[in-house]
Amino acid sequence: RVPVKVDVIRDRIAMAAPDDPLIENVYRLAIMNTSEQPRQFRISVAGLDGLELESETQPILIGGASQRVIPVRLRIAKQQTAPGANPILFTVETIGEDEPIVIEERATLIAPKPE
């Protein structure tokens, strides 16, 4: 049995005010800890230079046989993206264990088309 599962859900709206130099996308990461022991997790993201991740304080504690949905906000300068879908990669890893579990989930960051 897989001890950890992750689902990435992107909110439909990409936010960028016309005069704001930053684009913001919001995601919900559903992290399922299927083992009986509590685990601590770290969330990171890659794929675009200058991409910033904001979430609750990490590491994130999830009890045994539990699931939590963690809201995550990604921000990036408009000039670092192409209009439309930009591929990114979320990494969720356990910390404080002899053999860390690392799960990677592909997603997209949506950048609005220029006005």
Secondary structure, 3 states (H helix, E strand, C coil): CCCEEEEEEECCCCECCCCCCEEEEEEEEEEEECCCCCEEEEEEEECCCCCEEECCCCCEEECCCEEEEEEEEEEEEHHHCCCEEEEEEEEEEEECCCCCCEEEEEEEEEECCCC
